[in-house]
Amino acid sequence: MLQSYTLVNELYPWFYPVLVFCFGACVGSFLNVCIYRIPLEQSVVKPRSHCMKCGKPIAWYDNIPILTWFILRGKARCCGAPFSVRYAMVELFTGLLFLSVWLTYAPLPALALMVFLSFMVAGSFIDLDHMIIPDRFTVGGFVVGVALSALVPALHGYVSPLDPYFTRFFQGGITAVLGGFIGSALVLWIMLLAEIILRKEAMGAGDVKLMGAIGAFCGWKGAVFALFGGSFAGVFIILPLVLLLRRKKPAPVADKSAEASVGVAEAAEDASGDAVPADEDYDPTHIPFGPSLALGAFLYLVFFRDTVDLYFDTFKLLFFGN
């Protein structure tokens, strides 16, 4: 199997990147359903994709990731109800994220990181819409991150053939657990100190749990960068996006504890104008922090991992020696 992969990669170097991008777009199509249905506590499996205005099932040829919105010009074929371009953008965005980790990492770590990025995309958009981050993407992300880190130790750099697999298995798992705990603890202390100083809630518990998932996949170094680097990058990227979305006044779900989670086809929910029951504690001046953390994690994984790891390793060497 490895020989077949290598041969195809040598003969057709474009094949796997294109395949990964298309796979990511399809995953993004499913994430669109999760982003819409999970805050409403609806199944992501049943009923099948259908028009939210007239209720007619969506044909497979009208459920093609990215292309459907352009082919139908943003309107459902069955009744002409408009649906947001954001569905196509989520699919495109997810495809590009998957492609970026595929081009950066070996196949197995890349596949593991695709799972992580799927959690981040769904959790971030739900946070943007409803100011909640579902436990299935935070606590679930931590559990899955620990499991995948143990099964794929290369995710945390444990690739030495001199070490037996069971040694790398435990190294990967322990690194993920420590990363999750350190990341969560860091945000928890910041949250508590901010509440003491500001005398009001500054961050949500969902952000604490999200850092646990980030730490499990990225390690404690990646978690630290996600917090501070993501905060900096979020000012220039996430904040303008939030302000743009706030112009449309998205409504949050009524239950903050609601667990948030295939196809562009959930189509016309925006067009109906029906809002999810509002949360009495919802404050439109609050800015969701989850997307910034997810952005920081992505930047670490794809662009700054070597630099950040070298910085912390140098710091450790200078102050603590070997």
N, C-alpha and C positions, 0 to 999 in steps of 0.2 A: 504493500500500500504506500509506504514511504517512497519507494522507487517510482511508482506511478505519479505521485504528487510532484516529485522532483522533475520527472521527465516532462510532464505537462507544463510545469512552471518554466522550464528552460525553452520549450518549443513555443509556448504561447504565454509570455509573461503578463499579458493583459487579462488572461482568462479569470484567474482567481480574484484579482481586485474588482473586476466587473461583477463577478458572482457575489462577492461579499457586499458590494454596494446595493445590488438588487435584493439580497437577503435582508440587509438593513432597512431598505425601503418597505419591505413586506412586514418586518417587525414594527416599524413605525406606524404602519397601517393598523396593526393590532393595538399599539399603544394609544392611538387615537380613541379607540373604543374604551380602553381602560381609563383614559383621562376623562372621558365624558360619563361613563356608566358607574365607575366605582364610587365617586362621591355621592351618587344617588342610591347607592347600595343595590345596584342592579347586577345581574349576571353578565359576565363578559363573553359568555358562550351562547346563551339563549336569551331572547330570540335571535335569529340570524340578522345580519345587517339589513336594515329597512329604512325607508324614508320616514323621518320623524313627523312629517306633516300629514301625509296621506296613508302611511302605514304599509305601503306596498314593498315587498322584498326587493332588494337590489340585485340585479343580475351580475354574474361574475365579470362580464365584460364592462360593466360600469363600476367596477370595484378594483381597478388597476392602480396600484400606488403611484402617486405623483401625476401620472398622465390623465387620470380621470377628471381632475378639476379643470384642466386645460381643454380636454376633449369636449366636456359638457359646458365649458365656459362658466363654471361655478354655479350651475343650476341643475337640480335633479331632473332626470329624464321623464319621470313619471308625472310630476305635477308642476315642474318649473320652479319649485321652491329653492331659493339660493342657499348655498352653504359656504362656509368660510374658507378662504385660501389657506388658513392655518393648518388644515388637515394635510394639504400637499406639502407645506413647509415642514411639518413635523416628520413626514416621511422622508423628505429630502435631507433634513437635518440628521435623522437617525442613520440614513445610509452613509452620509459623510463621516459621522462619528465612527461607525463600524469600519469604514475604509481606512480611517486614520490610524486606528489601533492595529489593523491588519498590516499596514505598511511599516509600523513601528516595532512590533513584537513578533516573536515566533508564533506559529499557528495555535498551539494550545493555550498559552497565556492570552493571546488575542481573543480567542473564543470565550475565555473566562471573563475578560474585560468587556466583551459585548453584553454579557449578562448584567454586569455592573452598570454600564451605560444605559441599558434599558430601564433599570430601576431609577437612575438619575433623571432620565428624560420624563418618564411618567410622573415621578414625584415632584419634579420642578414645575411642570405645567399645571399640575393640580394645585400646587402651592401658589402659583401665580393667579389662578382662578379663584381659589377658595380659602387661601391662607391656612391650609392644613397640609401635612405630609403623612400619608397613610402608613400605618405600622407595617403593612406587608412590604413596603419599599424601604423601610428603615430597619426595624427589628429583623424582618425577613432578609433584608440585604446583608445584615451582619452575620446571620446564621449561614446564608449561602456563601458569603465571602470567606468565612472560616473553613467551610467544607471544601470550596474550590481551591483555597490556598493550600490546604493539606494535600488535595489530589493533584494539584498542579503547582508544585513548589517553585517552579521557574517564575511564577507570578511575582515572587519576592526575591528573585535572583539566586535561588538555590538550584544550581544547575551542574555542580561539580560531579563528574562521573566517579570520582574517588569516594564519594559518600554514598552509602547504600540508600536505596529509595526510602526505606522506612525512616531513616534519619532525616532525610529531606522532608518527608511527610510530616513529621512532628515539628521540624523547624518552620515549615510554612504555616502550619496551624497555629503554633504559638505566636509567631510574628503577627498573624492576623488578629488573634485575641488581644495581644498587647496594643496593637494599632487601634483597634476598636475602643478599648478601655481608655487609652490615653487621649484619643481624639474626643470621646464623649466627655471625659473629665475636664478637659481644657475648656470646652464650650460651656459646660455646666458651671464652672467657677466664674467664667466671664458673665454668664447670665445672672448668677446670684449677686455678684458685685455690682453689676449694672442696675439690678433691681434695688439694691441698697442705696446707690447713689441717686438714681432717678426717681425712686419711690414708686415705680410702676413696672409692669412686665415689659422687659426689653427684648426678650427672645422667647421662642416657644420651646416646649419640650421636644417637639418634632425635630428641631434643629440639633438638639443633643443626640437624639437617636440616629439622625442622619449621619452625624459625624462618626458614629459607631460603625455604620456600613462603609463609609469612606475609609476609615482606618483599617477595616478588615481587608479591603481590596488594595489599598495604597500603602499600608504600614503607617507607623506613627509620623514618619517624616512627611509623607504625602498628606496626612491629616493636618499637620501644622501648616504646611504650605496652602492647603485648601482653605483653611480658616483666614489666614492673613493675605495670601495672594488672591484668593477668591474675593475677599472684601474689597481689595483695591481694584481688581478688574471689574467687579460688579458695579462700581460707581459709574463706569464708562459704558458698560454693556447692558447689565440687568436693569439698572435704575431707569434709563430712558425707555426700555421695553415696558416696565411696570407702569410708568406714567402714561404711555400710549394705551395700554390696556385699561387703565383706570378711567380714561375718557369714555370707555364703553360701560363703565360701572358694573363689572362682573359681580354676581351675587355669590356669597359663600354658602356652603351647606349648613344646615341647622345644627348638626351634631359634630362637634370638633373631634370627637373620638371615632368618627366614622372611618372605616378602612377605605382608603382611596383605591384603584386599578385596572375587529379585523376589517379595517377598511375605512376608507374615506367616507364610507357610506352612511355613517351616523349623521350624515348630511345636515338636514335643515334645522337642527335644534336652535341655532342662533336666529334663524329667520322667524321662528314662532314667537319670539319675544317673551316666552315663558321663563320666569326666573326661579331658581332654586330658593326655597324659603330662607330668609336672611337670618344670620346669627345676631342675636341682640348685642353681643360683645364686639361685633365686627367694627373696626375703625378703618376708614378708607385712607387714613394717613399712615397706617402701618405698611412697612415694606417687607415682603417675604424674603427671608435670608437663605432659604434652601437652594434656589437657583444659583446664587453666588458661590455657595459651598460646592455645588456640583460643577460649576464652571472652573473653580480652583482645582478640583480633583482632576478634571480633564486636562487642564493646562499642565499639571504636574506629570501626568502619565505620558503625554505626547511630546511636550516641549522642554520641560525643566527637570525631569527626574534625575538625570546625571548630575546636573549643576547643584540641585538641592541636596542630593545625597552626599556629594563631595563636600559641600559647605558644612553639613552636620558632622561628617566624619572628620574633617579638619578641626572643627570646634572641639570635638571629643578628644582628639589627639593632643591639642594644645593644652587643654585644661585637665584632662584625666590620664593622659598617656595611653599606652597600649592596654 
